[in-house]
Amino acid sequence: MAAKGASDEELVAFLCQLDSDRWSSETARNYVQTCVRQNSVVSDKGGSMVCTDTDSDLKNEPSGSMEPQLKGTRPKSSTTPISQELKPTGENEDMLLRNKITLGLQLARLERQNVCYEFRLNRQYSASNSVGPAGPLQCLEYYERMEELEEIQKEIEASEKDPRGAAPIEKITLRFRYNKCLVEKGRLQEALAQARARFEADAIIRKQVTTYCVANTYDEHRLPVLYPYTVGFTLKNYMHALIPKGSARPRFLLMRVLGSGGFSTVYKALDLGTLAIVAIKVSRLGEDASKTRRWRYMVREAEIHRRLHHPYIVQTYGEPLYINSHTQRTLPTCDSSCNEIAISMELCDGRDLFDFLALNSPLRQSQTRVQETEILLILLHVAEALRYLHSQEPPVTHNDVTFRNILSTNKGTTWKLGDFTLAKQLQSNEPENITALAGTPYYIPPEKLGGEGIMGPASDMYSLGIIAFGCYSGSVEIFIQQTPGQDVAQAAARFFDDHDCAICTPSPEVREMIVRLLSRNMDARPSATAFCEFLQKRLESVHRTAKNGRR
C-alpha cells in the first residue's frame, strides 16, 4: 500500500479475488464506482475521510440503506473514491493496519450487497418460484427483520431501565419502529413457509442466505469481526483505540461464514498482513480440550495439512494459530492452555461437488447434461490428490473423501480435496488396525466396519468409488439402503444394468472400474496411481472420439 493511502484500483483487485468467476477488472471497477460509497463517511478534523458506520456493518445492515438492495436495485452511486476514506500512513504501521481494516469492511459490505442483488436477478435459478416474491430473498429479509426487532427491543428495555427515562418522542419512535417491523415479520414469515422444500437450486441459495443472516457469527459476535478477537480493539473503535501489541494484535478480518460442521467453522477472511482473501478454519473445544479425541484430531490435522503441497489439495498458508480463547492470546505452541486452532488456507471460490451435482440433477431439465469429460476431470483431480497422499513416506490417508470435501476453483476447471480433520499418517505401507471408527456414514469402507478393523490407502479408494458412482448416477441411495459393511459392488453393477444415469452415462470401461473400486476386498481395488492412468486414457479416448465426430 502506498504511503499516501490506497486507491480504488486496490479495492477492484480485492473484489476480483473475492469472486473471480463473477468479476473481471472492468466489471469490478464499474461496480466500485457506483456502490462503494453509501453515506458511510464523515470528515474528520484533518479533512480526510474516515469510515464511521461500523456499527451497521456489525449488524449486517438490516435496515435503512440496505432495503433498496434487497428490492433488487443497484446500490446508490457515489463520487467519493475509497482512497479518501483512508488516512495517510507515512511510516505508521498502526495506521496502515487501520486502513487495511477499512478496506476489508468495504469488501465485506460490497460482497453482501452484491449477493443480495445477484440472488434477486440471477437467471441461473430461473424457476418461477426460485427468486420470486416468496423466494430465498424473502428469507433473507425475514431473518434481518427478526434481528432488527431484537435490537429495537433491547433499546426499548434500556430506555425503560434508565432512571432518567427516554424523551417521549424517542419512546414513540421506538414503538413505531417495533410495530412496523412486527407487521413486516408476519408477512415475511408466510413467505418463508412457502419458500421451503423446492428445487436443489433453491436449497443451495437458502443455505447461503441463511448462513449470512443466522449463522454469520464468531463466538456470538456478528461478522465482520477482527481475529484473534480482543475486547478492547473492535470494529466499533478500531480507528481510534490503541492497537494491541504482540500476540493479541489482530491477524485477520473475518468477513463471512462459509460453512460449519462438527467442531469447526470456516470463514472467508482478509489476511491483514498479506491482504490476501483466504479461508480460515477455526476449531474450538471447551474445557480440558487437550484430553479429548477430537482435540487430537484437530492438532493432527494442523500438523499434517501444513506439510502437503499439491495443485489438487487445498493449500494452507503459514503456521497454524494456537489460541487461548479465554485470554484472547495467540500461543507459540499448542500447549495445555490452547483450546482453539485456526488454519489459514486457500479460498476455493466455487461450489463443492455435492452442489455441483445437485444443480445438474434430473430436476434441472432446462440445463444440458454434464459432459463425460467434466466428470472424468473431477475424478482425475481427486485421484491425483490421493496419489500424492498415498505416495508419502509413510502414506497419508484422508479418511473422509466425500462430495462436500471436494471443492471447485478457477471457474470450476480445478477441483481440490479439502478437510483433513480425519487424515492420518500411517506407520508403514501396510494396512493398520484402527483405534477409533471415524468418517462419514455410507462412505466408510467395509474393512473398517467388519471384523478386520483395518484401514489403508485402499480405504480412500473405496470412498472415491462412491464419489465416482454418484457423479454418473446422481444418486447414492444404494449405499444408504445397504447394511453397513455389506458388499455393494454387485448392487452398483445391477444399478448400471437396470437404471439410466441421471448425470452422465458411463462407458462400459468406467462402469467396470467403479465396481472394482467398490470391491469388498481391499486388494482388488485399483490404487490411486492405476486409477489416474485409467482416467487419463479414458479422457484421451473421449477427446479422440469427439474430434473424429467433428470431421
Protein Blocks (a to p, Z undefined) as FASTA:
>chain_A
ZZkbpcfklmmmmmmmmommlpcfklmmmmmmmmmpghiaccdfkopacdfklmmmmnop
aghjlmmmmnopacdddfbdfklmpccfkjafklmmmmmmmmmmmmmmmmmmmmmmmmmm
mmklmcfklmmmklmklmmmmmmmmmmmmmmmmmmmmmmmpmnopafklmmmmmmmmmmm
mmmmmmmmmmmmmmgoiafklmmmmmmmmmmmmmmcgehiacdddddddfklcfklmmmm
ccdehjllcfbdcfbdfbdehjaccdddddfklopacddddddddehklmpmklmmmmmm
mmmmmmpccfkbccdehjdddddfklopacfbdcfkbcbdcddddddfbdcfklmmmmmg
fklmmbccddfklmmmmmmmmmmmmmmmmmpccdddeklacfklpcceehhpaccdehjl
lgccdfblbdcddfbdcddehkacfklmmmnopacfklmmmmmmmmmmmmmnopaklmmm
pcghiafklmmmmmmmmpccfkbccdfklmmmmmmmmpmblklpccfklmmmmmmmmmmm
mmmmmmmmmZZ
